Amino acid sequence: MLITGQDTEALRSRAVRTLTRARARTALLTSCVDEPDLTAQHSPLMSPLVWDLAHIGNQEEQWLLRTVGGRDAVRPDIDSIYDAFEHPRSERPTLPLLPPAEARAYAADIRDRVLDVIERTPLHDGTPLLSSGFAYGMIAQHEQQHDETMLITHQLRKGPAVLHAPEPPAPDGTGAAALPTEVFVPAGPFTMGTSTEPWALDNERPAHQRLVPAFHIDTVPVTNGAFRAFIEDGGYTDERWWAPQGWAQIREHRIGAPLFWRQDSGQWLRRGFGTTEPVRDDEPVLHVSWYEADAYARWAGRRLPTEEEWEKAARHDPETGRSRRYPWGDADPTPEHANLGQRHLKPARVGSYPAGASPLGVRQLIGDVWEWTSSDFLPYPGFTVFPYPEYSEVFFGGDYKILRGGSFAVDEVACRGTFRNWDLPVRRQIFSGFRTARDA
């Protein structure tokens, strides 16, 4: 629900509801393993789970308790320890971290104080930080983003399954088999980004016009079956498909398949959250780097879509000329629209969620897998830092590639048609897939 303006009680209710949902997920991800697993570093790419837990509380203290509420600091002594820019993930296990029980108590104490702030502090004070309750939305998104990061840590963790969820619903009818393989998007302008979404982050702003030439885009994400054909055709051993840095990466690390895949007696298997199962051909491929996505697209005679192509395919309504909040319209996501919120622990089969299709008929643009685009992470024209440079500005440039759409691990508060994610092109542990495009 898009809540703006002076509807204070609705904003207050949304802030509490969204923060509470995030904390329940944090509790699930940190209560399902024992203390050694919480304090261990399961990969040098990730923090110990207990660092994420206390960091969530510390960010909430700094922004909502101190800055918004004007309250005294509770634990200023740990600000430096939980500063993500001061300490890279690889060195965080060496820091004097709060032990699990203390980290839980700290985060719970801060949350109790913040709920009091929400009750006693005006949600509108004329400043951008509190306009439409932005600060509360920012912190809810921050916690959910760390929950997704912790879910990645769970995927990397060795040991038996501790997380469980039902299978995603099966597609109606014949699924993707009944759909066209690609959708034509006509040339013309569209409005990219947003200036009205109240909890949108600085890199999504401002709304601006983009003129996009005509193109075709895949109706559904690239599947495991399609990617397996690339593997079996020698895709990982043929240098001509690869960007030079990608070719060096797969040679150095001897990569021959998506992360967590292995072959046994001629069958492809994958590991997911402590269980091993056969690779399903009709699910979106998952855990591939930008280099792998780019190589597949070249092999298939196609390319990755640009960021503006992706957003136009997702948001532009050719009948009205306006850009929607989501592919299906302006309404908040429901389980009928998209695979979000860790309701399931894998992508749904392609062709699912017809209610979530875009006006042109593109499926599964929101949820299931983050989708790599060909675009670098750059600011929009008129970009303004808000509320701090380290959220977006320090990452701008050619080092990071844009991902769009969100995955099954993303909560709805941190996912919308304008939301921009970014990562290094070598990253494979993230819940990333892709779809391809071609010029008209």
C-alpha positions in Angstrom: 0.0 0.0 0.0 1.4 3.4 -1.0 1.0 5.6 2.1 2.1 9.2 1.8 1.3 12.6 3.2 -0.1 13.1 6.7 -2.0 9.8 7.3 -0.1 9.4 10.5 -1.8 6.4 12.1 -1.6 4.4 8.8 2.1 5.3 8.6 2.7 4.4 12.2 1.0 1.1 11.7 3.0 0.3 8.6 6.2 1.2 10.3 5.5 -1.1 13.3 4.2 -3.9 11.0 7.2 -3.8 8.7 9.8 -3.6 11.4 8.1 -6.5 13.3 8.0 -8.7 10.2 11.7 -8.1 9.7 12.6 -8.9 13.3 10.6 -12.2 13.2 12.7 -13.2 10.2 15.9 -12.2 11.9 14.9 -14.3 14.9 14.2 -17.3 12.7 17.5 -17.1 10.9 19.5 -16.8 14.1 17.6 -19.2 16.4 17.7 -22.3 14.1 21.4 -22.9 14.7 23.5 -23.4 17.8 26.0 -20.9 19.2 29.1 -22.3 17.3 27.3 -21.8 14.0 26.3 -18.3 15.0 29.8 -17.3 15.8 31.6 -19.2 12.9 32.5 -17.6 9.6 31.0 -20.0 7.1 32.7 -18.3 4.2 35.2 -15.5 3.9 32.7 -13.8 1.7 30.2 -13.5 4.6 30.1 -12.2 8.2 29.4 -14.5 11.2 25.6 -14.5 11.7 26.1 -13.0 15.1 27.8 -9.9 13.6 24.7 -9.4 11.3 22.4 -9.7 14.3 24.2 -7.0 16.4 24.8 -4.8 13.3 21.0 -4.7 12.7 20.5 -3.5 16.3 23.3 -1.0 16.0 22.0 0.6 12.8 18.5 0.8 14.4 20.0 2.5 17.4 22.0 5.0 15.5 19.2 6.0 13.1 15.9 5.5 14.9 16.8 5.9 18.5 19.5 8.6 18.4 18.8 10.5 15.2 15.0 10.3 14.9 14.2 9.9 18.6 16.9 12.1 20.0 17.5 9.6 22.8 20.8 8.9 24.5 23.1 6.3 23.0 22.8 2.9 24.5 26.0 1.2 23.2 28.2 3.9 21.6 31.2 1.7 22.4 30.3 -0.8 19.7 29.6 1.6 16.8 33.0 1.0 15.3 32.8 -2.8 15.7 29.6 -2.9 13.6 30.6 -0.3 11.0 30.4 -2.2 7.8 32.7 0.2 6.0 35.4 0.1 8.7 35.7 -3.7 8.8 35.5 -5.9 5.7 33.7 -9.2 6.2 36.9 -11.3 6.1 38.2 -9.7 9.3 34.9 -9.5 11.3 35.5 -12.8 13.2 38.6 -11.3 14.8 36.6 -8.4 16.3 35.4 -8.4 19.9 31.8 -9.2 18.9 28.9 -9.4 21.3 28.2 -13.1 22.1 24.9 -14.4 20.8 22.9 -14.0 24.1 24.2 -10.4 24.5 23.6 -9.6 20.8 20.0 -10.8 21.0 19.3 -8.9 24.2 20.9 -5.7 22.7 18.8 -5.9 19.5 15.6 -6.6 21.6 16.3 -3.7 23.9 16.8 -1.3 21.0 13.6 -2.5 19.4 11.6 -1.9 22.5 13.0 1.7 22.7 12.3 2.3 19.0 8.7 1.2 19.4 8.3 3.9 22.1 9.9 6.4 19.7 7.4 5.5 17.0 4.5 6.1 19.5 5.9 9.4 20.8 7.7 11.0 17.9 5.9 12.8 15.0 6.2 10.9 11.8 6.3 14.2 9.9 8.7 17.0 11.0 9.3 18.7 7.7 12.6 16.9 7.1 13.3 14.4 4.3 14.4 11.8 6.9 10.9 11.6 8.4 8.8 12.4 5.4 6.2 9.6 5.0 8.1 7.7 7.8 11.2 7.2 5.5 13.6 6.5 8.3 11.5 3.6 9.5 11.2 2.2 6.0 15.0 2.6 5.5 15.8 0.6 8.6 13.2 -2.1 7.8 14.8 -2.5 4.4 18.2 -2.6 5.9 17.2 -5.4 8.3 15.6 -7.4 5.5 18.7 -7.0 3.3 20.8 -8.4 6.1 18.2 -11.2 6.5 18.8 -12.0 2.8 22.6 -11.9 3.5 22.1 -14.3 6.4 20.1 -16.6 4.2 23.0 -16.7 1.8 25.2 -17.6 4.8 22.8 -20.5 5.6 23.2 -21.7 2.0 27.0 -21.6 2.3 26.9 -23.3 5.7 27.8 -27.0 5.9 25.7 -29.4 7.9 22.1 -30.7 8.0 19.1 -28.7 7.0 17.8 -26.3 9.7 15.5 -24.2 7.5 12.3 -25.6 6.0 9.7 -24.2 3.7 7.0 -25.7 1.3 7.7 -26.1 -2.4 6.6 -23.1 -4.5 3.2 -23.6 -6.2 3.3 -25.3 -9.6 2.4 -23.3 -12.6 -1.1 -23.5 -13.9 -1.7 -25.6 -16.9 1.4 -26.2 -19.0 3.4 -23.4 -17.5 6.1 -21.9 -19.7 5.4 -24.4 -22.5 2.2 -22.4 -23.4 4.0 -19.0 -23.4 6.0 -17.3 -26.2 9.7 -17.6 -25.7 10.1 -13.8 -25.9 8.1 -10.6 -25.8 8.5 -7.6 -28.1 8.9 -4.2 -26.3 8.2 -1.4 -28.8 10.5 1.7 -29.0 9.6 4.9 -27.2 10.0 6.8 -24.0 9.1 5.7 -20.5 9.5 7.0 -17.0 12.4 5.3 -15.2 13.0 5.6 -11.5 10.7 7.3 -9.0 10.2 10.6 -7.3 7.0 9.5 -5.4 7.6 6.1 -3.8 7.9 7.2 -0.2 10.4 4.6 0.9 12.5 4.4 -2.2 16.2 4.8 -1.7 18.4 7.5 -3.2 19.7 5.4 -6.1 16.2 4.9 -7.4 15.6 8.6 -7.6 14.6 10.8 -9.4 12.0 9.8 -12.0 13.3 10.7 -15.5 12.5 10.0 -19.1 14.4 7.3 -21.0 14.1 6.7 -24.8 14.5 3.0 -25.3 14.8 1.4 -28.8 12.6 -1.6 -29.6 13.9 -4.9 -28.3 12.8 -8.5 -27.4 13.2 -9.9 -23.9 12.7 -13.5 -22.6 9.2 -14.1 -21.3 10.7 -16.1 -18.3 14.1 -16.3 -16.7 16.7 -18.6 -18.3 16.1 -22.2 -16.9 18.4 -24.8 -15.5 17.6 -26.9 -18.6 18.7 -24.2 -21.0 21.8 -23.5 -19.0 22.6 -27.2 -18.9 22.6 -27.2 -22.7 25.2 -24.5 -22.6 27.4 -26.6 -20.2 27.0 -29.7 -22.4 27.9 -27.8 -25.5 31.3 -26.9 -23.9 30.3 -23.4 -22.8 32.7 -23.4 -19.9 35.6 -24.5 -22.1 35.1 -22.2 -25.1 36.9 -18.8 -24.6 35.0 -17.0 -27.3 31.9 -16.7 -25.2 33.6 -15.1 -22.2 34.7 -11.6 -21.2 38.4 -11.7 -20.5 38.0 -11.3 -16.8 35.4 -14.0 -16.7 37.5 -16.4 -18.7 40.4 -15.8 -16.2 38.0 -16.4 -13.3 36.6 -19.7 -14.5 40.1 -20.9 -15.4 41.6 -19.9 -12.1 38.8 -21.5 -10.0 38.1 -24.4 -12.3 34.4 -23.4 -12.6 32.3 -25.7 -14.8 28.7 -25.2 -13.6 26.6 -22.9 -11.4 27.6 -22.8 -7.7 26.3 -25.7 -5.6 25.9 -28.0 -8.7 27.7 -31.3 -9.0 27.5 -34.3 -11.3 26.9 -37.8 -10.0 26.6 -40.8 -12.4 25.6 -38.5 -15.2 23.0 -36.6 -13.2 23.2 -33.0 -12.1 22.5 -32.5 -8.5 22.5 -29.3 -6.4 22.8 -28.5 -2.7 20.4 -26.1 -1.1 20.2 -25.3 2.6 21.5 -28.6 3.7 19.7 -30.9 1.3 20.8 -32.3 -2.1 18.3 -32.8 -4.9 18.3 -33.3 -8.7 18.5 -30.1 -10.7 15.0 -29.3 -12.1 15.2 -28.3 -15.8 12.1 -26.0 -15.5 13.3 -23.8 -12.7 15.3 -20.5 -13.2 19.0 -21.1 -13.1 20.4 -19.8 -9.7 23.8 -18.9 -8.3 25.5 -17.8 -11.5 27.9 -14.8 -11.8 27.5 -11.9 -14.3 30.3 -13.5 -16.3 28.4 -16.8 -16.6 25.2 -15.0 -17.5 27.0 -12.9 -20.1 28.7 -16.0 -21.6 25.4 -17.9 -21.9 23.8 -15.0 -23.6 26.6 -14.8 -26.2 26.5 -18.5 -26.7 22.7 -18.3 -27.3 23.2 -15.5 -29.8 21.6 -13.0 -27.5 22.7 -10.5 -24.8 21.8 -9.4 -21.3 19.2 -6.6 -21.2 20.2 -3.2 -20.1 18.9 -1.9 -16.9 16.5 0.5 -18.7 15.2 -2.3 -20.9 14.5 -4.5 -17.9 12.6 -1.7 -16.1 10.6 -0.8 -19.2 9.6 -4.4 -19.7 8.6 -4.5 -16.0 6.9 -1.2 -15.4 5.8 0.5 -18.7 2.1 0.2 -19.6 1.8 0.9 -23.3 -1.9 1.6 -23.1 -1.7 4.4 -20.6 2.0 5.4 -21.0 2.6 5.4 -17.3 5.1 3.4 -15.3 3.6 1.1 -12.6 5.0 0.4 -9.2 5.2 -3.3 -10.0 4.6 -5.3 -13.2 1.0 -6.1 -12.2 0.1 -2.6 -11.1 0.4 -0.4 -8.0 -0.9 -2.9 -5.4 1.6 -4.4 -2.9 2.8 -7.9 -3.7 0.7 -10.9 -2.6 1.6 -14.6 -2.8 -0.3 -14.7 -6.1 2.0 -12.1 -7.6 5.5 -13.3 -6.8 7.8 -15.6 -4.9 9.1 -13.3 -2.2 9.7 -13.2 1.5 11.4 -16.6 2.0 8.0 -18.3 1.8 9.9 -20.9 -0.2 13.6 -21.7 -0.3 14.0 -21.9 -4.1 12.7 -20.2 -7.2 9.3 -21.3 -8.6 9.1 -23.1 -11.9 9.1 -20.8 -15.0 5.7 -19.8 -16.1 4.4 -19.4 -12.6 2.6 -16.4 -11.2 0.4 -15.3 -14.1 -1.1 -12.6 -11.9 2.3 -11.0 -11.6 2.9 -10.6 -15.4 3.7 -7.2 -16.8 1.3 -5.4 -19.3 3.3 -6.9 -22.2 3.1 -10.4 -20.7 6.6 -10.8 -19.2 6.6 -13.3 -16.3 8.5 -13.5 -12.9 10.2 -10.1 -13.2 9.7 -9.7 -9.4 10.9 -12.5 -7.0 12.4 -15.9 -7.7 15.9 -14.7 -8.8 17.8 -11.5 -9.0 18.4 -10.8 -12.7 21.7 -9.6 -13.9 21.7 -6.8 -16.5 24.4 -5.5 -18.7 24.5 -2.1 -17.0 27.1 -0.7 -14.6 25.8 0.8 -11.3 25.6 4.5 -12.0 23.6 7.4 -10.6 20.5 8.7 -12.4 20.5 12.2 -13.8 19.8 14.6 -10.9 20.9 12.0 -8.2 21.2 13.4 -4.7 22.9 11.6 -1.8 20.4 10.7 0.9 20.8 10.2 3.8 24.4 9.1 3.7 27.0 8.6 0.8 27.8 5.0 1.8 24.5 3.7 0.8 24.9 4.2 -2.9 27.4 6.9 -4.0 30.6 5.1 -2.9 29.7 2.1 -5.2 29.0 4.0 -8.4 31.3 3.2 -11.3 32.3 0.4 -13.5 33.1 -2.2 -10.9 29.6 -3.2 -10.0 26.8 -4.6 -12.2 23.1 -4.0 -11.7 20.7 -6.7 -10.7 16.9 -6.2 -10.8 13.7 -7.8 -9.7 14.5 -9.5 -6.4 14.7 -13.1 -5.4 12.7 -15.6 -3.3 14.9 -14.3 -0.4 13.7 -10.7 -0.7 11.0 -9.2 1.4 8.5 -6.9 -0.3 9.7 -3.8 1.6 13.0 -4.2 -0.2 11.7 -5.0 -3.6 9.8 -2.9 -6.2 9.9 -2.1 -9.9 12.4 0.7 -9.3 14.6 -1.1 -6.8 18.3 -1.4 -7.8 20.7 -4.1 -6.5 24.3 -4.3 -7.4 27.3 -6.6 -7.0 30.6 -7.5 -8.4 30.4 -9.5 -11.6 32.3 -12.5 -10.0 29.7 -13.0 -7.3 27.9 -16.4 -7.4 26.8 -17.0 -3.8 24.0 -14.5 -4.2 20.5 -15.6 -5.4 21.2 -14.5 -8.9 19.9 -15.6 -12.3 19.1 -13.8 -15.5 17.0 -13.5 -18.7 18.3 -12.5 -22.1 17.3 -10.0 -24.7 18.0 -9.0 -28.3 17.7 -6.0 -30.6 14.5 -5.8 -32.5 
